[in-house]
């Protein structure tokens, strides 16, 4: 059985005119396995399909480094997140 890769979610930008209702700020990072409960549920709802694809070996048209960028669905906030597969060292 293949081990699932670690996933890191980072807040990289904000496009909306209001602050995040959950208090997230640019630079915040979350380990999907241990900290996903700390991420806004609306953002997690958008992130999960991308995470699922990356965790099971799928690829999407994405950033040159293989990461995925997505926005939270709150039009007043529009936090921009980046999802990356973290390569574990042996």
PDB file as gemmi writes it, atoms N, CA and C in Angstrom:
CRYST1    1.000    1.000    1.000  90.00  90.00  90.00 P 1                      
ATOM      1  N   UNK A   1       0.842  -1.187   0.000  1.00  0.00           N  
ATOM      2  CA  UNK A   1       0.000   0.000   0.000  1.00  0.00           C  
ATOM      3  C   UNK A   1       0.884   1.245   0.000  1.00  0.00           C  
ATOM      4  N   UNK A   2       0.591   2.164  -0.885  1.00  0.00           N  
ATOM      5  CA  UNK A   2       1.371   3.382  -1.008  1.00  0.00           C  
ATOM      6  C   UNK A   2       1.026   4.353   0.134  1.00  0.00           C  
ATOM      7  N   UNK A   3       2.050   4.932   0.734  1.00  0.00           N  
ATOM      8  CA  UNK A   3       1.842   5.906   1.804  1.00  0.00           C  
ATOM      9  C   UNK A   3       1.367   7.225   1.193  1.00  0.00           C  
ATOM     10  N   UNK A   4       0.357   7.816   1.801  1.00  0.00           N  
ATOM     11  CA  UNK A   4      -0.166   9.092   1.319  1.00  0.00           C  
ATOM     12  C   UNK A   4       0.852  10.193   1.596  1.00  0.00           C  
ATOM     13  N   UNK A   5       1.084  11.083   0.625  1.00  0.00           N  
ATOM     14  CA  UNK A   5       2.023  12.179   0.866  1.00  0.00           C  
ATOM     15  C   UNK A   5       1.443  13.212   1.826  1.00  0.00           C  
ATOM     16  N   UNK A   6       2.328  13.931   2.492  1.00  0.00           N  
ATOM     17  CA  UNK A   6       1.903  15.028   3.367  1.00  0.00           C  
ATOM     18  C   UNK A   6       1.468  16.197   2.486  1.00  0.00           C  
ATOM     19  N   UNK A   7       0.479  16.925   2.962  1.00  0.00           N  
ATOM     20  CA  UNK A   7      -0.063  18.076   2.241  1.00  0.00           C  
ATOM     21  C   UNK A   7       0.046  19.308   3.129  1.00  0.00           C  
ATOM     22  N   UNK A   8       0.571  20.388   2.556  1.00  0.00           N  
ATOM     23  CA  UNK A   8       0.659  21.671   3.269  1.00  0.00           C  
ATOM     24  C   UNK A   8      -0.252  22.670   2.558  1.00  0.00           C  
ATOM     25  N   UNK A   9      -1.044  23.388   3.343  1.00  0.00           N  
ATOM     26  CA  UNK A   9      -1.929  24.430   2.826  1.00  0.00           C  
ATOM     27  C   UNK A   9      -1.431  25.757   3.387  1.00  0.00           C  
ATOM     28  N   UNK A  10      -1.161  26.721   2.502  1.00  0.00           N  
ATOM     29  CA  UNK A  10      -0.635  28.019   2.924  1.00  0.00           C  
ATOM     30  C   UNK A  10      -1.520  29.145   2.408  1.00  0.00           C  
ATOM     31  N   UNK A  11      -1.738  30.143   3.236  1.00  0.00           N  
ATOM     32  CA  UNK A  11      -2.459  31.342   2.805  1.00  0.00           C  
ATOM     33  C   UNK A  11      -1.437  32.279   2.177  1.00  0.00           C  
ATOM     34  N   UNK A  12      -1.589  32.550   0.883  1.00  0.00           N  
ATOM     35  CA  UNK A  12      -0.561  33.318   0.166  1.00  0.00           C  
ATOM     36  C   UNK A  12      -0.999  34.715  -0.261  1.00  0.00           C  
ATOM     37  N   UNK A  13      -2.314  35.006  -0.233  1.00  0.00           N  
ATOM     38  CA  UNK A  13      -2.768  36.326  -0.671  1.00  0.00           C  
ATOM     39  C   UNK A  13      -4.203  36.532  -0.204  1.00  0.00           C  
ATOM     40  N   UNK A  14      -4.636  37.792  -0.219  1.00  0.00           N  
ATOM     41  CA  UNK A  14      -6.025  38.119   0.071  1.00  0.00           C  
ATOM     42  C   UNK A  14      -6.470  39.176  -0.923  1.00  0.00           C  
ATOM     43  N   UNK A  15      -7.599  38.943  -1.587  1.00  0.00           N  
ATOM     44  CA  UNK A  15      -8.092  39.841  -2.631  1.00  0.00           C  
ATOM     45  C   UNK A  15      -9.319  40.640  -2.209  1.00  0.00           C  
ATOM     46  N   UNK A  16     -10.000  40.221  -1.161  1.00  0.00           N  
ATOM     47  CA  UNK A  16     -11.228  40.883  -0.744  1.00  0.00           C  
ATOM     48  C   UNK A  16     -10.976  42.134   0.071  1.00  0.00           C  
ATOM     49  N   UNK A  17     -12.049  42.811   0.404  1.00  0.00           N  
ATOM     50  CA  UNK A  17     -11.950  44.074   1.137  1.00  0.00           C  
ATOM     51  C   UNK A  17     -12.159  43.926   2.648  1.00  0.00           C  
ATOM     52  N   UNK A  18     -12.453  42.711   3.109  1.00  0.00           N  
ATOM     53  CA  UNK A  18     -12.640  42.482   4.549  1.00  0.00           C  
ATOM     54  C   UNK A  18     -11.607  41.488   5.052  1.00  0.00           C  
ATOM     55  N   UNK A  19     -11.345  41.537   6.344  1.00  0.00           N  
ATOM     56  CA  UNK A  19     -10.465  40.552   6.956  1.00  0.00           C  
ATOM     57  C   UNK A  19     -11.167  39.202   7.045  1.00  0.00           C  
ATOM     58  N   UNK A  20     -10.383  38.174   7.206  1.00  0.00           N  
ATOM     59  CA  UNK A  20     -10.918  36.817   7.301  1.00  0.00           C  
ATOM     60  C   UNK A  20     -11.740  36.667   8.576  1.00  0.00           C  
ATOM     61  N   UNK A  21     -12.918  36.096   8.454  1.00  0.00           N  
ATOM     62  CA  UNK A  21     -13.805  35.898   9.605  1.00  0.00           C  
ATOM     63  C   UNK A  21     -13.232  34.875  10.580  1.00  0.00           C  
ATOM     64  N   UNK A  22     -12.343  34.042  10.093  1.00  0.00           N  
ATOM     65  CA  UNK A  22     -11.723  32.994  10.912  1.00  0.00           C  
ATOM     66  C   UNK A  22     -10.386  33.465  11.495  1.00  0.00           C  
ATOM     67  N   UNK A  23      -9.936  34.664  11.059  1.00  0.00           N  
ATOM     68  CA  UNK A  23      -8.691  35.221  11.583  1.00  0.00           C  
ATOM     69  C   UNK A  23      -7.445  34.792  10.826  1.00  0.00           C  
ATOM     70  N   UNK A  24      -7.602  34.091   9.701  1.00  0.00           N  
ATOM     71  CA  UNK A  24      -6.429  33.677   8.926  1.00  0.00           C  
ATOM     72  C   UNK A  24      -5.728  34.897   8.336  1.00  0.00           C  
ATOM     73  N   UNK A  25      -4.398  34.810   8.290  1.00  0.00           N  
ATOM     74  CA  UNK A  25      -3.585  35.894   7.740  1.00  0.00           C  
ATOM     75  C   UNK A  25      -2.587  35.324   6.748  1.00  0.00           C  
ATOM     76  N   UNK A  26      -2.169  36.169   5.813  1.00  0.00           N  
ATOM     77  CA  UNK A  26      -1.159  35.754   4.832  1.00  0.00           C  
ATOM     78  C   UNK A  26       0.054  35.219   5.586  1.00  0.00           C  
ATOM     79  N   UNK A  27       0.528  34.061   5.154  1.00  0.00           N  
ATOM     80  CA  UNK A  27       1.664  33.408   5.802  1.00  0.00           C  
ATOM     81  C   UNK A  27       1.270  32.233   6.676  1.00  0.00           C  
ATOM     82  N   UNK A  28      -0.016  32.142   7.045  1.00  0.00           N  
ATOM     83  CA  UNK A  28      -0.475  30.995   7.833  1.00  0.00           C  
ATOM     84  C   UNK A  28      -0.301  29.717   7.020  1.00  0.00           C  
ATOM     85  N   UNK A  29       0.122  28.642   7.684  1.00  0.00           N  
ATOM     86  CA  UNK A  29       0.239  27.342   7.026  1.00  0.00           C  
ATOM     87  C   UNK A  29      -0.442  26.287   7.885  1.00  0.00           C  
ATOM     88  N   UNK A  30      -0.914  25.239   7.227  1.00  0.00           N  
ATOM     89  CA  UNK A  30      -1.643  24.173   7.897  1.00  0.00           C  
ATOM     90  C   UNK A  30      -1.183  22.831   7.342  1.00  0.00           C  
ATOM     91  N   UNK A  31      -0.892  21.887   8.232  1.00  0.00           N  
ATOM     92  CA  UNK A  31      -0.627  20.516   7.840  1.00  0.00           C  
ATOM     93  C   UNK A  31      -1.991  19.834   7.730  1.00  0.00           C  
ATOM     94  N   UNK A  32      -2.303  19.303   6.547  1.00  0.00           N  
ATOM     95  CA  UNK A  32      -3.618  18.720   6.327  1.00  0.00           C  
ATOM     96  C   UNK A  32      -3.923  17.604   7.318  1.00  0.00           C  
ATOM     97  N   UNK A  33      -2.946  16.781   7.648  1.00  0.00           N  
ATOM     98  CA  UNK A  33      -3.190  15.638   8.524  1.00  0.00           C  
ATOM     99  C   UNK A  33      -3.413  16.027   9.983  1.00  0.00           C  
ATOM    100  N   UNK A  34      -2.724  17.053  10.462  1.00  0.00           N  
ATOM    101  CA  UNK A  34      -2.785  17.367  11.888  1.00  0.00           C  
ATOM    102  C   UNK A  34      -3.469  18.688  12.226  1.00  0.00           C  
ATOM    103  N   UNK A  35      -3.654  19.580  11.238  1.00  0.00           N  
ATOM    104  CA  UNK A  35      -4.195  20.911  11.535  1.00  0.00           C  
ATOM    105  C   UNK A  35      -5.393  21.303  10.680  1.00  0.00           C  
ATOM    106  N   UNK A  36      -5.961  20.369   9.934  1.00  0.00           N  
ATOM    107  CA  UNK A  36      -7.058  20.732   9.033  1.00  0.00           C  
ATOM    108  C   UNK A  36      -8.244  21.311   9.772  1.00  0.00           C  
ATOM    109  N   UNK A  37      -8.437  20.957  11.034  1.00  0.00           N  
ATOM    110  CA  UNK A  37      -9.531  21.518  11.815  1.00  0.00           C  
ATOM    111  C   UNK A  37      -9.355  22.995  12.129  1.00  0.00           C  
ATOM    112  N   UNK A  38      -8.151  23.503  11.942  1.00  0.00           N  
ATOM    113  CA  UNK A  38      -7.888  24.922  12.180  1.00  0.00           C  
ATOM    114  C   UNK A  38      -8.210  25.785  10.960  1.00  0.00           C  
ATOM    115  N   UNK A  39      -8.370  25.156   9.811  1.00  0.00           N  
ATOM    116  CA  UNK A  39      -8.652  25.886   8.580  1.00  0.00           C  
ATOM    117  C   UNK A  39     -10.150  26.158   8.473  1.00  0.00           C  
ATOM    118  N   UNK A  40     -10.495  27.324   7.986  1.00  0.00           N  
ATOM    119  CA  UNK A  40     -11.890  27.705   7.788  1.00  0.00           C  
ATOM    120  C   UNK A  40     -12.642  26.601   7.041  1.00  0.00           C  
ATOM    121  N   UNK A  41     -13.800  26.188   7.531  1.00  0.00           N  
ATOM    122  CA  UNK A  41     -14.555  25.127   6.867  1.00  0.00           C  
ATOM    123  C   UNK A  41     -14.943  25.453   5.426  1.00  0.00           C  
ATOM    124  N   UNK A  42     -15.207  26.722   5.124  1.00  0.00           N  
ATOM    125  CA  UNK A  42     -15.542  27.081   3.738  1.00  0.00           C  
ATOM    126  C   UNK A  42     -14.337  26.870   2.828  1.00  0.00           C  
ATOM    127  N   UNK A  43     -13.160  27.259   3.291  1.00  0.00           N  
ATOM    128  CA  UNK A  43     -11.948  27.056   2.492  1.00  0.00           C  
ATOM    129  C   UNK A  43     -11.645  25.569   2.360  1.00  0.00           C  
ATOM    130  N   UNK A  44     -11.820  24.807   3.425  1.00  0.00           N  
ATOM    131  CA  UNK A  44     -11.561  23.367   3.370  1.00  0.00           C  
ATOM    132  C   UNK A  44     -12.502  22.685   2.386  1.00  0.00           C  
ATOM    133  N   UNK A  45     -13.728  23.150   2.316  1.00  0.00           N  
ATOM    134  CA  UNK A  45     -14.691  22.587   1.376  1.00  0.00           C  
ATOM    135  C   UNK A  45     -14.197  22.728  -0.063  1.00  0.00           C  
ATOM    136  N   UNK A  46     -13.590  23.849  -0.373  1.00  0.00           N  
ATOM    137  CA  UNK A  46     -13.041  24.073  -1.716  1.00  0.00           C  
ATOM    138  C   UNK A  46     -11.745  23.285  -1.905  1.00  0.00           C  
ATOM    139  N   UNK A  47     -10.917  23.225  -0.874  1.00  0.00           N  
ATOM    140  CA  UNK A  47      -9.602  22.581  -0.971  1.00  0.00           C  
ATOM    141  C   UNK A  47      -9.672  21.067  -1.100  1.00  0.00           C  
ATOM    142  N   UNK A  48     -10.654  20.445  -0.454  1.00  0.00           N  
ATOM    143  CA  UNK A  48     -10.639  18.994  -0.346  1.00  0.00           C  
ATOM    144  C   UNK A  48     -10.557  18.241  -1.672  1.00  0.00           C  
ATOM    145  N   UNK A  49     -11.317  18.593  -2.711  1.00  0.00           N  
ATOM    146  CA  UNK A  49     -11.179  17.843  -3.967  1.00  0.00           C  
ATOM    147  C   UNK A  49      -9.758  17.898  -4.537  1.00  0.00           C  
ATOM    148  N   UNK A  50      -9.109  19.039  -4.427  1.00  0.00           N  
ATOM    149  CA  UNK A  50      -7.730  19.166  -4.906  1.00  0.00           C  
ATOM    150  C   UNK A  50      -6.782  18.301  -4.072  1.00  0.00           C  
ATOM    151  N   UNK A  51      -6.964  18.331  -2.769  1.00  0.00           N  
ATOM    152  CA  UNK A  51      -6.126  17.534  -1.871  1.00  0.00           C  
ATOM    153  C   UNK A  51      -6.296  16.053  -2.175  1.00  0.00           C  
ATOM    154  N   UNK A  52      -7.528  15.644  -2.357  1.00  0.00           N  
ATOM    155  CA  UNK A  52      -7.819  14.242  -2.644  1.00  0.00           C  
ATOM    156  C   UNK A  52      -7.116  13.799  -3.934  1.00  0.00           C  
ATOM    157  N   UNK A  53      -7.165  14.614  -4.950  1.00  0.00           N  
ATOM    158  CA  UNK A  53      -6.493  14.288  -6.214  1.00  0.00           C  
ATOM    159  C   UNK A  53      -4.986  14.171  -6.005  1.00  0.00           C  
ATOM    160  N   UNK A  54      -4.386  15.141  -5.321  1.00  0.00           N  
ATOM    161  CA  UNK A  54      -2.935  15.120  -5.103  1.00  0.00           C  
ATOM    162  C   UNK A  54      -2.506  13.952  -4.224  1.00  0.00           C  
ATOM    163  N   UNK A  55      -3.278  13.637  -3.210  1.00  0.00           N  
ATOM    164  CA  UNK A  55      -2.913  12.551  -2.285  1.00  0.00           C  
ATOM    165  C   UNK A  55      -2.924  11.187  -2.935  1.00  0.00           C  
ATOM    166  N   UNK A  56      -3.717  11.025  -3.972  1.00  0.00           N  
ATOM    167  CA  UNK A  56      -3.819   9.714  -4.603  1.00  0.00           C  
ATOM    168  C   UNK A  56      -3.138   9.667  -5.967  1.00  0.00           C  
ATOM    169  N   UNK A  57      -2.151  10.568  -6.158  1.00  0.00           N  
ATOM    170  CA  UNK A  57      -1.290  10.498  -7.327  1.00  0.00           C  
ATOM    171  C   UNK A  57      -1.786  11.216  -8.561  1.00  0.00           C  
ATOM    172  N   UNK A  58      -2.906  11.905  -8.468  1.00  0.00           N  
ATOM    173  CA  UNK A  58      -3.427  12.628  -9.619  1.00  0.00           C  
ATOM    174  C   UNK A  58      -2.672  13.921  -9.880  1.00  0.00           C  
ATOM    175  N   UNK A  59      -2.865  14.444 -11.048  1.00  0.00           N  
ATOM    176  CA  UNK A  59      -2.245  15.715 -11.445  1.00  0.00           C  
ATOM    177  C   UNK A  59      -3.328  16.626 -11.998  1.00  0.00           C  
ATOM    178  N   UNK A  60      -3.149  17.900 -11.815  1.00  0.00           N  
ATOM    179  CA  UNK A  60      -4.054  18.907 -12.352  1.00  0.00           C  
ATOM    180  C   UNK A  60      -3.245  19.974 -13.068  1.00  0.00           C  
ATOM    181  N   UNK A  61      -3.862  20.666 -14.040  1.00  0.00           N  
ATOM    182  CA  UNK A  61      -3.169  21.837 -14.575  1.00  0.00           C  
ATOM    183  C   UNK A  61      -2.927  22.773 -13.396  1.00  0.00           C  
ATOM    184  N   UNK A  62      -1.711  23.123 -13.174  1.00  0.00           N  
ATOM    185  CA  UNK A  62      -1.399  23.843 -11.939  1.00  0.00           C  
ATOM    186  C   UNK A  62      -0.189  24.739 -12.120  1.00  0.00           C  
ATOM    187  N   UNK A  63       0.354  25.124 -11.007  1.00  0.00           N  
ATOM    188  CA  UNK A  63       1.576  25.902 -10.992  1.00  0.00           C  
ATOM    189  C   UNK A  63       2.718  25.036 -11.517  1.00  0.00           C  
ATOM    190  N   UNK A  64       3.776  25.639 -12.015  1.00  0.00           N  
ATOM    191  CA  UNK A  64       4.899  24.851 -12.536  1.00  0.00           C  
ATOM    192  C   UNK A  64       5.492  23.857 -11.533  1.00  0.00           C  
ATOM    193  N   UNK A  65       5.370  24.148 -10.237  1.00  0.00           N  
ATOM    194  CA  UNK A  65       5.943  23.255  -9.231  1.00  0.00           C  
ATOM    195  C   UNK A  65       4.986  22.139  -8.799  1.00  0.00           C  
ATOM    196  N   UNK A  66       3.813  22.035  -9.433  1.00  0.00           N  
ATOM    197  CA  UNK A  66       2.867  20.982  -9.102  1.00  0.00           C  
ATOM    198  C   UNK A  66       1.889  21.344  -8.001  1.00  0.00           C  
ATOM    199  N   UNK A  67       1.979  22.539  -7.472  1.00  0.00           N  
ATOM    200  CA  UNK A  67       1.053  22.968  -6.422  1.00  0.00           C  
ATOM    201  C   UNK A  67      -0.283  23.387  -7.050  1.00  0.00           C  
ATOM    202  N   UNK A  68      -1.255  23.622  -6.204  1.00  0.00           N  
ATOM    203  CA  UNK A  68      -2.577  24.079  -6.633  1.00  0.00           C  
ATOM    204  C   UNK A  68      -2.886  25.357  -5.865  1.00  0.00           C  
ATOM    205  N   UNK A  69      -3.448  26.346  -6.540  1.00  0.00           N  
ATOM    206  CA  UNK A  69      -3.861  27.586  -5.894  1.00  0.00           C  
ATOM    207  C   UNK A  69      -5.375  27.690  -6.018  1.00  0.00           C  
ATOM    208  N   UNK A  70      -6.045  28.048  -4.903  1.00  0.00           N  
ATOM    209  CA  UNK A  70      -7.496  28.196  -4.915  1.00  0.00           C  
ATOM    210  C   UNK A  70      -7.894  29.337  -3.991  1.00  0.00           C  
ATOM    211  N   UNK A  71      -9.140  29.792  -4.120  1.00  0.00           N  
ATOM    212  CA  UNK A  71      -9.669  30.873  -3.288  1.00  0.00           C  
ATOM    213  C   UNK A  71     -10.780  30.362  -2.392  1.00  0.00           C  
ATOM    214  N   UNK A  72     -10.896  30.991  -1.228  1.00  0.00           N  
ATOM    215  CA  UNK A  72     -12.045  30.709  -0.389  1.00  0.00           C  
ATOM    216  C   UNK A  72     -13.279  31.288  -1.077  1.00  0.00           C  
ATOM    217  N   UNK A  73     -14.459  30.764  -0.801  1.00  0.00           N  
ATOM    218  CA  UNK A  73     -15.661  31.207  -1.502  1.00  0.00           C  
ATOM    219  C   UNK A  73     -16.301  32.491  -0.973  1.00  0.00           C  
ATOM    220  N   UNK A  74     -15.748  33.085   0.078  1.00  0.00           N  
ATOM    221  CA  UNK A  74     -16.336  34.304   0.639  1.00  0.00           C  
ATOM    222  C   UNK A  74     -15.888  35.507  -0.192  1.00  0.00           C  
ATOM    223  N   UNK A  75     -16.797  36.080  -0.938  1.00  0.00           N  
ATOM    224  CA  UNK A  75     -16.473  37.163  -1.870  1.00  0.00           C  
ATOM    225  C   UNK A  75     -15.935  38.414  -1.166  1.00  0.00           C  
ATOM    226  N   UNK A  76     -16.282  38.616   0.103  1.00  0.00           N  
ATOM    227  CA  UNK A  76     -15.777  39.775   0.830  1.00  0.00           C  
ATOM    228  C   UNK A  76     -14.338  39.581   1.290  1.00  0.00           C  
ATOM    229  N   UNK A  77     -13.912  38.340   1.430  1.00  0.00           N  
ATOM    230  CA  UNK A  77     -12.580  38.027   1.951  1.00  0.00           C  
ATOM    231  C   UNK A  77     -11.631  37.584   0.831  1.00  0.00           C  
ATOM    232  N   UNK A  78     -12.007  36.592   0.074  1.00  0.00           N  
ATOM    233  CA  UNK A  78     -11.230  36.000  -1.023  1.00  0.00           C  
ATOM    234  C   UNK A  78      -9.781  35.714  -0.619  1.00  0.00           C  
ATOM    235  N   UNK A  79      -9.614  34.874   0.385  1.00  0.00           N  
ATOM    236  CA  UNK A  79      -8.275  34.405   0.732  1.00  0.00           C  
ATOM    237  C   UNK A  79      -7.794  33.456  -0.368  1.00  0.00           C  
ATOM    238  N   UNK A  80      -6.529  33.583  -0.731  1.00  0.00           N  
ATOM    239  CA  UNK A  80      -5.931  32.731  -1.759  1.00  0.00           C  
ATOM    240  C   UNK A  80      -4.977  31.761  -1.058  1.00  0.00           C  
ATOM    241  N   UNK A  81      -5.221  30.477  -1.253  1.00  0.00           N  
ATOM    242  CA  UNK A  81      -4.440  29.425  -0.617  1.00  0.00           C  
ATOM    243  C   UNK A  81      -3.641  28.647  -1.664  1.00  0.00           C  
ATOM    244  N   UNK A  82      -2.548  28.056  -1.209  1.00  0.00           N  
ATOM    245  CA  UNK A  82      -1.730  27.192  -2.050  1.00  0.00           C  
ATOM    246  C   UNK A  82      -1.643  25.822  -1.376  1.00  0.00           C  
ATOM    247  N   UNK A  83      -1.857  24.765  -2.156  1.00  0.00           N  
ATOM    248  CA  UNK A  83      -1.759  23.402  -1.655  1.00  0.00           C  
ATOM    249  C   UNK A  83      -0.509  22.784  -2.275  1.00  0.00           C  
ATOM    250  N   UNK A  84       0.350  22.224  -1.428  1.00  0.00           N  
ATOM    251  CA  UNK A  84       1.576  21.611  -1.898  1.00  0.00           C  
ATOM    252  C   UNK A  84       1.740  20.212  -1.310  1.00  0.00           C  
ATOM    253  N   UNK A  85       2.291  19.322  -2.111  1.00  0.00           N  
ATOM    254  CA  UNK A  85       2.706  18.010  -1.609  1.00  0.00           C  
ATOM    255  C   UNK A  85       4.076  18.206  -0.977  1.00  0.00           C  
ATOM    256  N   UNK A  86       4.232  17.763   0.261  1.00  0.00           N  
ATOM    257  CA  UNK A  86       5.507  17.890   0.972  1.00  0.00           C  
ATOM    258  C   UNK A  86       6.272  16.596   0.802  1.00  0.00           C  
ATOM    259  N   UNK A  87       7.434  16.691   0.199  1.00  0.00           N  
ATOM    260  CA  UNK A  87       8.291  15.526   0.011  1.00  0.00           C  
ATOM    261  C   UNK A  87       8.963  15.205   1.333  1.00  0.00           C  
ATOM    262  N   UNK A  88       8.730  14.006   1.830  1.00  0.00           N  
ATOM    263  CA  UNK A  88       9.358  13.588   3.096  1.00  0.00           C  
ATOM    264  C   UNK A  88      10.746  13.043   2.819  1.00  0.00           C  
ATOM    265  N   UNK A  89      11.651  13.409   3.692  1.00  0.00           N  
ATOM    266  CA  UNK A  89      13.024  12.905   3.587  1.00  0.00           C  
ATOM    267  C   UNK A  89      13.120  11.578   4.304  1.00  0.00           C  
ATOM    268  N   UNK A  90      13.881  10.666   3.740  1.00  0.00           N  
ATOM    269  CA  UNK A  90      14.033   9.336   4.349  1.00  0.00           C  
ATOM    270  C   UNK A  90      14.739   9.360   5.659  1.00  0.00           C  
TER     271      UNK A  90                                                      
END                                                                             
